[in-house]
């Protein structure tokens, strides 16, 4: 492969003097959970990050094309976010919700202002998995029903209840929380029975949810949960009208509608601040994580006052949820998105990347599909475009090749056949062009 030069940067990383990657790998094997996995045949060790770039222990720079698994929204170590965290760390590091505390109140007010309608009540937790757990409990308490509907190919967390609604067997154990959960077919235009050329595909996929309610549940359900665009499943965007028709079926059966915005939220789609807005719907409960804190352990559930009232039946609190430090960080992230117009940047540069990738699709026959919105783009690999046999090995090799060229990417899909591209929203036009050029070279070398 010919080298592709990274865009220049003025940041000079500090010399790294810690343990080597080999030493860290040996320690990890001895002391960390063996279930943890690593990307790349030769593991990479990241020791520093600045905005859209990261550096490994040898001082080599990479463009972070996965945003720390769609977590770094405004840039690694963004100065405004770092300053907010440092100031709060020097003032008060922890205070639970049993005391009044200004940071959580200020942040909740600002976050709620970003939501439409009656989505105005915030519950702060520490992770997306925890947000899913709380959202499902609220749905069951509010409706008095138990059964839930989720989507095949969806992902909602690594705890027991999150695995229960996850419809992707790579990411779930045989947990009892799967009881009462029914999985509808994913509205997946590239691989499903109703494709991009079917103008009525959204309604047809939604009909399966109605059929599940009629034949596989007691007829009354607690709710429906879905990512606004499937993340781990390969950045699958639903056909127009899918959520609108599905929400109608769910509400007719007494259920509430839960939008998982863990990967799609905070302007990443470019056209809208929240992914559910791309489908023209209003959920009853929304779960947030990852980009909400730009890497900090922050997540949230946002709902209506009426649904939130069910939580007053018992004593309920979260020891670390919304502590002063993450409250300050969350507020700073929203300020950066607004001040630096990162949603518009995601829209413009996402379109620029998509145009380049469509050209690569015409050039490389192992690319079966290019999809997504804003800076949330999927590139699905196939062995043959006619049969659409998943190109798992081709995808894995393309990701390895991209790493050699200085570009870090993710994988997704049921067969790990899809590259996930979701860089920090602060990337530049030069970064977008580098990303496309590096992918061209990486895919061409497969």
N, C-alpha and C positions, 0 to 999 in steps of 0.2 A: 504494500500500500504506500502511496506517496503521502508525505506529511501534509497536513492542513494546518496552517498557522492560526493559533488563537488570536482573537482581537487583543490589542495591547491593553495593559492595565498599569496604573500608577502605584498600586498597592505592593509593598515589599513584605513578604512573609517573614516572620521571625525564624531564626535558625532553630531547627528541632534537635533537642539533645536528650530525648527520652528513650525508652526501650525500643528495640527494633520491632518491625512487623512480625518477624519470626518469634521473638520472645513473647509478644502480646498474644500471638496465636497459641503458643504453648500454654500460657497462663489461662487463656480462655478455655482451652480444651480441658484443663484440669478443674477449673473453678466455676465456670458458667454452665448454664443449662445446655445439655447436648442437643436439645431440640432447636436451638437458635441456628439460623442458616446464614451463609455468606454468599454474596454475589461474586462472580468471576472465579475462573479456575485458579488463578493466583490472586488471593485476597488483597484488596487495596486498603491501606490504613490512612484515613483522613485525619490531619492534625490541626488544620486551620481553615477558616472560611471567611470570605469577605464578599458580600453582595452575591453576585451570581456565580462566583468562582470558589473552588476549594483546592487545597494543596495537600499532597500526601507527605509521608515522612522523608522522602528524598528531595522534597522541594518542587516536585512537578505539579503544574497547575492543570485543572480540569474545569470545563464548563459543567455545572451541575444541571443536567437536563431532566432530573427527576425531582428536584427541589426537596431533597431529603425525604423522599416518598410523599410528595405533594404537601409537605409540611412547611417549608421555607417559602412564605408568601411574599415578603417584602425585601428579602435579601439576607444572607448570612451576616450576623453581627451588624445589622443596620445601626448606624450611630444614634439615631433618635430612640430606637427601642433599647439599645444598650444603656443609654443615659437614663432613661426612665427606670430601668431595672436597678441600676447602680444607686440612683438617688433613693429609691424606696428601700433597697437593701440596707442602706445606712440610716434609715429612719425607723422602720418597723417591718420586720420580716414576716411575722405571723400573727394573725388574730382570727379566731374562728367567728362564725356568723352569730354566735351567742352574744357578741358585743357589737355595738355600732362601729362602723369602720368606713371612712370616706371613699377609699379606692373602689371598693366593690359597688357602692352606690353610684358613683360617677360613671363607672364603666358600664353598669347595667343600663343606665339611662341612655348612654351613647349607643350601645349595641341595639337596644330596643328601637331606637330612632331609625335604624337601618331596615326595619321590617315593615311590611305593609299590614293593613288591617288591624286585627286585635291581637296579633302576635307580639305581646308586650311584657310578658313575665319571664324572667330569666332564672334558671337554676344552674349554678356553676359546679362543675366536677373536674376530674383530672385527665380523662381520656375519652376517646370516642366510644370505646367498649362500655365504659361506665355510663356515658350518655345514652347509649342504646338501652341498657338495662333499666335506667330510670324512665325513659320514654315508654317502654313496653309496660312497665308497672303502672304508669299513669293512665295509659290507654285501658288497661284492664280494670283499674279502680273506677275510672270515670264511666265506662260503658256497662260495667257489671258483667261483661262477657269475657271469655277466655281465649277462644281461637284467634289465630293471627294468620295473615297471608303475607308472604314475602316472595321474592323472585329468585328463580334459578339463576346461577351465575353471579348473584349478589354477595356482598361481603359487609358485615356489620360489627365485627369485633372478635377479639380473642378470648373473652370470658365465656362462661357457660351459656348465658342467655343470648349473647351476641352470636355464638356459634349456632344456637338453636334456630335463628332466623337467617343465618348464612346459607346460601344455596350453592355451595361450591365445596366439594368434599375434600379438596386439598387442605382446607383451612378449618376443618371441624373434626372433633372426636365424637364418639357415640354418647352424647350428653343427654340426660333426661329432659333438658329444656327444649328439645325438639318436639316433645309431645304437644299436640294442639297447634302445631305450625304446619301450614300448607304452602307449598311452593308452586307458583304459577310459572308458565313458560316465559323466558326472558323475551321482551320485545326487541329482538336482535335482527335488524333488517338484513344484515349481510348473510347470516346463517339460518334465520328462521324461515317459516313458510311464507311470510309476507315481506316482500323486499322493498327496496328503495323506490321501485317503480309502481308500487301499489298506493294510491292516494288515500285509501281507506284502511291502511295497515294499523294505525293507532287504535281504531275502534275494534278491529278484529282481534288484536292481541289482548285488549281489555276484556273481550268477551270470555276469555279463559278465566279471568278473575271472577266474573259473574257465574260461570259454570262451577268453579270451585265452591263458591258460596252456596250454590243450589244443591250440589251433590256430595261434597266432601266435608262440609261443616254442619253444625246444627242450624244453619240459616241465619244465625245472629253471631257477629264476630266483634272482637275487640278492636281490630284495626288492620291496616295495611302499611307496611314499611318498605320503602325503596329508595335507593340512591337516586338523585336527580339525573345523574349520568353514572353508569356503572364504572367503578374505579378499578379494583383488583380484577374484575371481570374483563378488562381490556378496553376501557374508555368507550363503552357502548352507549350511544345516544339514542333515545327512544324516538319512534316516529311521531310526527305531530298529532296531538289529540289523545295520545295514550293515557297520560295521567288524568286528563279531564274526564274521560269516560270511566276510567278505573275508579277515580274518587267518587263518581256518581254511584257506582255499584256498591262501593264500600259503605258509603253513608246511608244508602237505602237499607243496608243490612245492620244498621246500628253501630257501625264502626267509625273510628277516627282515622285520619290520614297522616302518616308520619313521613316527613321528608328528611332523608339522610344527606346533609350538606357537608359532611366531613371533608370531602375532596373537592366539591364543586363550589363551595361558598366563597365569599369575600372577593368577588369580582373576577375570579379566574376564568369564567366563561367569556369574559369580555363584553358580551352584549347585555348582561344583567349582573346585578350584585349577588343574587342567589340563583342557583341552578333551577329551582322549581319555577321561577319566573319565565324561563324559556319555554315552559309548557303551558303558561297562562293559567296556573292553578293557585289555590290558597290552601296550604296544609293546615292541620290543627296543631301539630307538634313538629318541631324542627330540632335535629341534633347537629351539633357543631363540634369540630375538633381540628387537629393538625394545623392548618394555616391560621387559625384563630389566634394562636400565640406565637407564630413564627418560630416554633421549636420548643417553646416553654410548655410544661405540663398543664395545659388549660383546655377545657372543653365546656360545653354548655348544652342545656335543653331550653328551648324557647317555646312558649305556648300561650294560650289565651287565659285571661283571669278566671273564666268559668271552669276550664279544665284544671288549672293550677289549684283551685279551691279544694280539690280532693285530697291534697297533701296536708290539709289542716286536721285531718281525722286522727293523725298520730303525731308524735314528736318526730321530726325529720331534720337532719342537718348533715353537712359534709365537712369533716375536720379541716381539709385543705382546700376545698372548693372555693374559688374566688378569694384566696388569701391576698394580702396587699401587694405582693411582688407581681404575681401573675395578673392581678387587676390592672396594675400600672402598665405592664407589658401589653395586655390586650387593648387598652385604650391607645397606647402609642402605635400599635399596628394599624388600627382604624385611622388614626391621624395621618400616618404615612400614606396609606392607600388613597386617602382624599387629597392630601397635599401634593403628592407626586403623580396623581392621575394614573394610578397603576391599572385600574380597570380598562381605561382607554388604551393603555399600552398593551395589555393582554389582547384586546380586540384587534389592534392594528398589526402587532407582530405575530399573533396567532394566524391571522389571515395571510401574512407574508410567508410564514413557514408552510401553511397548507398549500399555497400555490406552488412552492418549491417541491413539496412532497408529491403533489399530483403529477408533476413532471417526472419525478423519480418512479412513480407507479407506471407511467407510460414506458419508461426505460428498462425497469427491472421486473421480469415476469414473476418473481417470487413474492412481490407485493400484491396481495389480493384486495386489500381495502385500506383506505385512508379516511379517517373520520375524527369527529370531535368539535369542540368549540373553544375559541380563545386559546389559552395556553394549557389545554388539556386535550392532547392529540394522540390518537392510536394509529399504529401502522401494523396491520395484520398480515402475517406471512403464510403462504400456502406452497405446497409442493407442485400443485397444478391448479391453474385458475378454473378449469372446467369442473374438476371434482371438488375443489376447495378443501382438499385434504390438508389439515393443519401443518404448518411448517415450523414445528417446534425447534428442530435442530438448526434450521436456517435463522430463526429469530435469535437463538442463543449465540450463534456465531457472529451475527451482526452486532449484538450488544458487546461481545468480546472485542471485536474489531474496532468499534466506536471508542471503547475505553483506551485502546492503544493509540488512538488519534487524539485523545484528550477530551472525550465527551462521555459523560456518565448518563445512562438511561435506565429505565425499568422494564420489567417484563410483566405481562398479565394474560388473562384469558384462561379458559379451562385447561388448555393444553400448553400454556406458557408460549403461545404462538404470536403474541402481540407486543410490540414495543410500546411502552408508555412514555410519552414525552410531556413533562410538566415542569419546566424550569421556573425559577423565581420570577415574579412578575416585573422585576426591574431590568430584565435583559434589554439589550440594545439591538438596533437593526444589524449591526456587525455580528453580534452573537447569533441572531437568527440565521444570517447567511452562512456563518461557520457551521451551525448545526446541520443545515441542509447539505452543505458540501461534505461534511464529515460522514453523514449518513450515506450519501452517494458513493463515497469511496468504500465505506464499511460494507454496504450491501453488495456493491460490485465485486468485492473480494470473497464473498461467500461461495 
